[in-house]
Structure formats: C-alpha cells, structure tokens
C-alpha cells in the first residue's frame, strides 16, 4: 500500500474514532457513566440518578440554554447543577416516578426559565430553593396532586407559571394563596379541573393572562374571578360549560379577550359580561341555537365576535343593535333566511355568513347597518345588495 493511501486510511480511521468517542460515555466505571452533551456539557449518571453536570467544552458558543432529554434518569442528586451559568433549563426525563430532592437545583442562581416534563413528580418543600432569579416555570408532571403552598413559596420573582397534567381537580383560595406576588401569566391547561371556588385567584391580583383550557369545568360560580383587577386575557376553551351566568366576570374591568370556544354553551344570562372591557369574544364551537339581545348586554367595547360552528337557526330582532363591531362571524351555522330585522341597527364592517343554509336574503336586509363586506357561500342566490359581497 502506498504512503498516499495509508495516510488517507489513517485520517478516515481517526475521524471514525472521534465520532464513536463523542457518542459514547467518556467516563464509565461501576458507579458513574458520563457523556457529552452537544452544547459542550458533560452529564454524569450513577445508575438512574443524575449526579453532576459541568461545562467542559468552552470552544463552543457560550450557550446559556441547556436541554436534557434522557428518559433513563429518575432522580437528580442535590448539587448536580452547581456553578452552571445558564438562564434556561429544560428537563425531559423519566415517564415514571421522578424523585426531586430538596435543594436539587442549588447552584442555578442565574436560572430564569425552568421546564420539567416527566412522569409523576412529588413537589416537596425546598425543591426549588436557590432559584432566586426564576421567572418562568413549566411543570408537566403526569398524575401527581400537589400542595403548591409547600413547594413553590421561594419563587418570589415568578412571572409565568404553567402546570399541565397535574391531576389538579379543585381550585380554591388556598391553592395559590399569596405565593406569587409578581406572577402575570398562569396556565392551568390540560389538567382535570372540575371546580373553581369563589375568589380562588383573588390573591393573584397581578395576573394579566389566565388560561384554563382543556379541563372538565361544567359550571362557573358567581365571582369566580374576583380580585383579578389586571386580567386582560381569559381562556376557558375546551371545557364542558353549558351556561354563562351573570356575575361570573364581574370586576374584570381590564378584560379585553375572552375565549369560551369548544364548550357546550346553550344559554347566556343577561348582563353576563357586565363590568368588562371585552373587545374579542369567541363563542365558536358551542351549542347555541338562538341568539338574543341580552346575550351581549354590557359589551360596549366589543370589536370582534366569533360564533362559528354553533347550531344557530334564528337571530332575534335587535340582537346586535347596541354593538359596534369590526367583524361578526357566523360561519358554519344553520341560518336559512336573512331579512331586514336580523341585523337591524348593527354597526360593523364585515359579516361572515359562509357555510350556512341560506336560501334567501331580502333586499333591505342590511339597510340600517354600516356593513361594508358580506361574506357568503357560493350556493346563496337571489341577493344583490349595496355591499361588497365576497363569495367563498
């Protein structure tokens, strides 16, 4: 073999050797095995316990985000994160029981965002001790019922809290009592919440964004959201709500966006939206059949309303007469005839009536409106009015 071919083979062999070393543990004995992380960290495990993480390759960019995906890890040794200069940490660990010890995150004094996605996690006192800079916490912890008063009081700077799959069922005043003086976003989606007590969030008066989607709520009590004086966005989609009673949203003077889509709503009490500033309201994918004027009393600032995918067959006279809108969407309902009383007094730029069962629209149907664009399906015949018709 010539020297030229020998040199090429040596280079190829050396390259293969380096690749194998980087993908295999760099230290392995009877107790500890370590491997390189792509961001230049060395992660060491003892059986199923993560015992140490350290930065070893400083030639790589000083990435302050660390994402660890290791389903074999079921516990973290206290001190494992000592002296790491990271601001964001994501842990996707065992699908079974994850054992987090007190002081388990000590050493992460600069950490601002923590995400834990694992199986059952028991949040004991002092688990998050030392995270004095933490502002965002996401917990996807399957099936575990928690006492958040014991586990999270150290997080005095927390602004965003997301809790998913925690098997939380009832929320009352004690659930989050005076835990987060700085929190502005609370996401409790995809739990098993069936009941929220009166004033349950009243101590969290800095919240601007509350999300309780995909739970099992069937009713909301009066004054459920009392105290949320800064709340601007409330999402309650994909629950099992059947009626919206009055006084539920009382006192939410800053509320501008309300999402009630994908429930089972058939009725809305008069003045249900009093004392709000709602500009965007979604009632899409519910079970409304008849629209009445009292449904929308108090919505003096409403701009966009979405009533798509209901079962609406009839709209009472003057239902929208006291509302000034930018867009009214009634797609995918069961409306058949549009006459001059349906939208009488309505102030809006756009009405979307596509995908209904419309077989007739009278010539003066929109005479007393400010309508500019009417959106219809192709199968609507017999109408030529003084508006810009958009056929879909």
N, C-alpha and C positions, 0 to 999 in steps of 0.2 A: 504493500500500500504506500502510495507516495506521501510525502510530507504534507502536501496541499490537502489531500483527502483526510489525513489523520487530524489536521488542525480543525477542519470543518466538523468532523465527528466529535471531537473534544468539546467544541463550542455547543453543539446540539445536546451532548450529554450533560454539560454544566447547566444549560438552561432547564432541562427536564428536572435536574436535581433540585434547583432553586424552587421551581414550581411545587414539587412534592413537599418540600420543607415548609413552604408558606401555608399549605392547605392542611398539614398535619400538625399535631401538638408539637411545640418546640421544647417543652419540658414534660416528661412523663415518668412518674415512679409509682410506687404502690399507693400513694396517697393523693398526689396532686397532678393534674394534667392542665397544661396551658396551651392556648392557641392565639394566633394573631387575628386581630380584627382589621378589616380593610381600612379603617380610619387611622391605623397606627397604634392601636392599643393592644395590650396583652391581657387576656382574660383567663383567669386560673380557677379551676374547679377541683373540689375534693368530693368524689362520688357525685351527688346531685346538688351540692352546695357551692355557690359562687363565693370564693374566698378572697379574691383580690383582682383589681383592675388597675392597670397603670399605663401611662403613655410611654412607649418605647421607641417609636419612630418619629423623631422631630423634623425629619426632612419633608414629611407630608405637611399639607396646609394645617394651620392651627385651627382645626375644626372644633367648634365648641358644642357640637351636637353629637350625641352617641346613641345609636340604635342597636340594641342587643336582642337578637332573635335566637332563642335556644330553649326548645321545649323540654330538654332533659333537666333543666335547672328547676328545683322545687324549694330552694331556700337560699337566703342571702346572709352571709356572715356579717355581723356588725363590724364596721371599719373597712369593708371591701372597697368602698369608694373614696377612701382617704386621699385628700390632696389632689382631687381631679378638678381641673379648671374648665368645667363645662357648664353651659347655661341651659341645655335641653337634653333630657334623658328619656328614652323610650324603651320599655322592657316588655317583650312578648315572650313569656316564659311558660311553665307547665300548664297543661289543661286540667290538671288535678289540683290538689291542695298546695297552695304556695304559702310557705312559712316565712313571714316577715318578722324579724326580731326588733325589739326596742333599740333605738339608735342605729338602725340599719343603714340610714342614709347620712350619717355623720361624715363630714368631710366635703360635702357638696354645698358649701356656703354661698356659692355664686349661682346655684341652680335656680332658674326662673320657671321652667316648664318640666313637669314630670307626667309621664303616661305609663300606666301599668295595665297590661292586657294579659290576664291569666285566668286560671280556674278559681276555685274557692279561696278567698283571702279573708283572714280574720284581722281586722284593723284594731290592734291593741294600743293602749296609751304609749306615747313617745315613739311610735313607729316613724313619724316624720320629724322628729326632733333634729334640730340643726339646719333645717331648710328655711332659714330666716329670710331668704330672698325669693322664695317660691311665689309665683303669681298665677300659675295655671296648673291645675291638677285634673287629670282624666283617669278614672278608675273603671275598668271593665272587669268586673270581678263576679263571675258567674255564681248565682245561687246563694250568696252569703248575706245574711241580715246583719246590719251593723249598728253600733251605737256611735254616731259621729261626734257626739259631745265629748267622748273619751279619746278619740283617735286623732282629731283634727284641730284642737284648740291652739296649737303652736303656730298655725299658719295665719298670722295676723295681717300679712300683706296680700293674701289670696284674693285675686280678682275674678278668675274664671274657674268654676268647679263643674265637672261633668261626671256623673255617676250612672253607669249603664249595667244592666243585668244583675243588680244587687239584690233582687227579690224584695225590694222595699215595697210595702203594701199600703201603709198608712202614714200620712204626713201630718204632724201636729206642731204646736208651738215649741215643743221640746226637741223636735228633730234637729233643727239647726239653730237652737237658741243662742243668740249673741256670739256665734262662732266667727263670723267673717265681717268685720266692720268695713272692709274695703271691697267686698265682692260686688261685681256688676253683672256677671252672667252666671246663671245656674241652669244646667241642662240635666234633666232627670228622665230623658227619653229611654224607652225600651226597658222599663222595669215592670213591676206588677202592681202599680199603684191603683187602688180601688177607692180610696177616700182621702180627701184633704180637709182638715178641720178648719173652722173659722179662725182667721188671723194666723194661719200656720206660718206665714212668711213675714209677720209684722215686725220682727226684729232685724230683718234684712232690708232696711229701707234705702240702701244704696243701689239695689238691683235695677238695671235698665232692661235686661233681656232674660226672660224666664221661658224655658222650653220644657214641656211635659208631654211630648208626642209619644204615640205608640205605647199607651198604657191601658188600663182597664176601668177608667172612670165612667160611671153611668150617670152621675149627678154631680153638681157643684152647689155647695151650700151658699147661702147669702153671706156676704162679707168675707168670702174665702181669701181675697187678695188684699184685704185691709192692711194699710201700712206701706204698701209698695208705691210710695209717692213719686218715685223717679222712673217707674216702669214705662218703657216706650214700646216694647215688643213682647207679645204673649202668644205662645204657640201651644195649642191643645189638639192638634190633629191626630187622627188615627186612634181615637178612644171610642167609647160607646155612649156618648152623651145623647139624650133623647129630647130634652127640652132645655131652653136657656131661660132661667127665672130672673126676675128683677133683683136688683141689689147685689148681684154677683160681682159686678165690675165697679161698684160704687167707689169713688175716691181715687180712681186711676186717671187723674187729670192729665197726665203726660202720655197716656197710652195712644199710640198712633197706628200700630199694626196689630191686628187680631186674626189669628188663623184658627178657625173651627172646622176645617175641612175633614172629610173622611170620618164623620161620626154618623149618628143615626137620628139627627135632629129633625123633628116634625113640627115643632112649635117654638115660638119666641115670645116671651111676655112683653107687654107694653113697657116702654122705658127701660128695657134691659141694658141698654148701652148709655144710660144717663151718666153724667159726670166723667165722661171720657173725651178724648180728642182724636178719635179714630179717623184715619184717612184711608186706610186699606183694610177691607174686611173680606175674608174668604169663608164662604159657606158652601164651597164646592163639595160634591160627592156626599150629600146628605139625603134625607128623605122628605124634603119639603114638597108639598103638592099645591098649596095655595099661598100666595103672597098677600099680606095685609099691611095697611099703612102703619099700624102700631109696631110691626116688627122693627121698623127703622127710626122710631122716635128717639130723639136725642143725638142723632148722628149728624150734627150740624156742620161738621168739617169733613165729611166723607168725600173721597175723590174717586176711589175705585172699589167696586163691589163685584165679587165673583160668586155667581150662583150656578155655575156649570154642573152638569151631571147630577141634577136632582130629578124629581118627578113632577115638575111644575106644569099644571094644566090651566091654571087660572090666576090672573093678577087682578086684585080688587081695584076699583076706581080710586084714584088719588094716592096710590101706594107710594109713589115716588115724588109726590108733588112738593114736598118740603125739603128736597135734597138737591144739592148742586154737585154734579159728578163730572169726572173726566171720561169715565168708561163704565158701562153697565154690561156685564157679560152673563148671558143666559143660554149658553151653548148646551147642546145635548139635553134638552128637556122635552116636554110633551105639549107645548103650546100649539094651538091649531089656528085660531083666528085673532088678528090684531085689529082692534077698532079704535075709535078716537078717544075712548076713556082710559085705555090701558096705561098709556104713558102721559096722560094729561098733566101739564104743569111741570114735567120733568125738565131739568136743566142739565144737559150733558152733551159731550162732543160725539161719543161713539156708543152705539148699542150693537151688541153681537147676538144675533138670533139664529145663528147657523146650527144645523143639525137638530131642528125641532120637527114638528109635524104640520107646519104651517100650510094651510090651503087657501088662505085669503088674508089680504091686508087692505083695509079701506083707504080711500084716497086722502082722507083727513086724519089718518091715524097719528101723524106727527105734527099736526098743525100748530098746536100750542106747546111745542118744545123748541129747544135750541139745537136740535140734532144736526150734526154735520155729516157723519158717516154711519150708514146702516149696513151691517154685515149679515148676508143671507146665504142659505144653501142654494144650489142650482135648481132644486126642484120646487122653488117658490115661484108661483105665476100670478099674473094679474095685478101687479103693483108697479106704478111709476109715480114716485113722489119727488118733492123738491129737496132731496138729499143725495149725497154721493153714495151710491149703492156699490158695495164691494161683494161680489159673488164668489163664494168659496166652493 
